[in-house]
Amino acid sequence: MFGLFLENGPLRVIQVGGETEFEIMAAENSWADTYHIIFLDQPVQTGFSYGDSFLTDMKQGSQEFLNFLDRFFDQFPELKSNDFYLTGESYAGKYLPLFTHDILERNDVSDNGINLMATLIIDPYPSPEI
């Protein structure tokens, strides 16, 4: 949500007064001015997402992500041929490599794959032990 409301989304949350006084305003410049952007809270029950699933491993999360993309492109087939970029920060360093791998594997066996151009991870957090 940090990226959505403070960095690259179409809206900004601005503190206008005391500790709990905020306004939402259109961003002066946003990636959404030029590109189609999907902000996806994943897995289910994080951020604004909701549902009944409960994940026990990253592979399940990747499968849910692929299911989401299938449904999204079913709803918006005109976007299917667009270049597709996966981006994330921090904990995305753990799951975006898996999502990328699974998209590419699926593209190898499908004539109707996702046009994945690149995966970008900012300030990754891939290994808490290190």
Contacts in CASP RR format, 6 or more apart in sequence:
PFRMAT RR
TARGET T0000
AUTHOR 0000-0000-0000
METHOD contacts of the structure
MODEL  1
MFGLFLENGPLRVIQVGGETEFEIMAAENSWADTYHIIFLDQPVQTGFSY
GDSFLTDMKQGSQEFLNFLDRFFDQFPELKSNDFYLTGESYAGKYLPLFT
HDILERNDVSDNGINLMATLIIDPYPSPEI
1 41 0 8 1.000
1 47 0 8 1.000
1 48 0 8 1.000
2 89 0 8 1.000
3 9 0 8 1.000
3 89 0 8 1.000
4 11 0 8 1.000
4 39 0 8 1.000
5 11 0 8 1.000
5 12 0 8 1.000
5 13 0 8 1.000
5 24 0 8 1.000
6 12 0 8 1.000
6 13 0 8 1.000
8 30 0 8 1.000
8 31 0 8 1.000
8 32 0 8 1.000
8 37 0 8 1.000
9 27 0 8 1.000
9 30 0 8 1.000
9 31 0 8 1.000
9 32 0 8 1.000
9 37 0 8 1.000
9 39 0 8 1.000
10 26 0 8 1.000
10 27 0 8 1.000
10 30 0 8 1.000
10 32 0 8 1.000
10 33 0 8 1.000
10 37 0 8 1.000
11 24 0 8 1.000
11 25 0 8 1.000
11 26 0 8 1.000
11 27 0 8 1.000
12 24 0 8 1.000
12 25 0 8 1.000
12 26 0 8 1.000
12 27 0 8 1.000
13 22 0 8 1.000
13 23 0 8 1.000
13 24 0 8 1.000
14 22 0 8 1.000
14 23 0 8 1.000
14 24 0 8 1.000
14 25 0 8 1.000
15 21 0 8 1.000
15 22 0 8 1.000
16 22 0 8 1.000
16 23 0 8 1.000
31 37 0 8 1.000
36 79 0 8 1.000
36 82 0 8 1.000
38 72 0 8 1.000
40 49 0 8 1.000
40 65 0 8 1.000
40 68 0 8 1.000
41 47 0 8 1.000
41 48 0 8 1.000
41 49 0 8 1.000
42 49 0 8 1.000
42 61 0 8 1.000
42 64 0 8 1.000
42 65 0 8 1.000
42 68 0 8 1.000
42 95 0 8 1.000
43 49 0 8 1.000
43 53 0 8 1.000
43 55 0 8 1.000
43 60 0 8 1.000
43 61 0 8 1.000
43 64 0 8 1.000
44 50 0 8 1.000
44 51 0 8 1.000
44 52 0 8 1.000
44 53 0 8 1.000
44 54 0 8 1.000
44 55 0 8 1.000
44 64 0 8 1.000
45 51 0 8 1.000
45 54 0 8 1.000
53 60 0 8 1.000
53 64 0 8 1.000
55 61 0 8 1.000
55 64 0 8 1.000
58 94 0 8 1.000
58 95 0 8 1.000
58 98 0 8 1.000
59 98 0 8 1.000
61 95 0 8 1.000
62 95 0 8 1.000
62 98 0 8 1.000
62 99 0 8 1.000
62 102 0 8 1.000
63 102 0 8 1.000
65 99 0 8 1.000
65 102 0 8 1.000
66 99 0 8 1.000
66 102 0 8 1.000
66 103 0 8 1.000
66 106 0 8 1.000
69 103 0 8 1.000
69 114 0 8 1.000
72 79 0 8 1.000
73 79 0 8 1.000
73 80 0 8 1.000
73 114 0 8 1.000
80 112 0 8 1.000
80 114 0 8 1.000
80 115 0 8 1.000
81 115 0 8 1.000
82 115 0 8 1.000
83 115 0 8 1.000
83 117 0 8 1.000
84 114 0 8 1.000
84 115 0 8 1.000
84 116 0 8 1.000
84 117 0 8 1.000
85 116 0 8 1.000
85 117 0 8 1.000
85 118 0 8 1.000
85 119 0 8 1.000
85 120 0 8 1.000
86 96 0 8 1.000
86 99 0 8 1.000
86 100 0 8 1.000
86 103 0 8 1.000
86 116 0 8 1.000
86 118 0 8 1.000
86 119 0 8 1.000
86 120 0 8 1.000
87 96 0 8 1.000
87 119 0 8 1.000
87 120 0 8 1.000
87 121 0 8 1.000
87 122 0 8 1.000
88 96 0 8 1.000
88 120 0 8 1.000
88 121 0 8 1.000
88 122 0 8 1.000
89 121 0 8 1.000
89 122 0 8 1.000
89 123 0 8 1.000
89 124 0 8 1.000
90 122 0 8 1.000
90 123 0 8 1.000
90 124 0 8 1.000
90 125 0 8 1.000
91 125 0 8 1.000
92 121 0 8 1.000
92 124 0 8 1.000
93 121 0 8 1.000
93 124 0 8 1.000
93 125 0 8 1.000
93 126 0 8 1.000
94 124 0 8 1.000
94 125 0 8 1.000
94 126 0 8 1.000
96 119 0 8 1.000
96 121 0 8 1.000
97 119 0 8 1.000
97 121 0 8 1.000
97 126 0 8 1.000
99 119 0 8 1.000
100 116 0 8 1.000
100 119 0 8 1.000
103 113 0 8 1.000
103 114 0 8 1.000
103 116 0 8 1.000
104 116 0 8 1.000
106 113 0 8 1.000
106 114 0 8 1.000
107 113 0 8 1.000
107 114 0 8 1.000
107 116 0 8 1.000
END
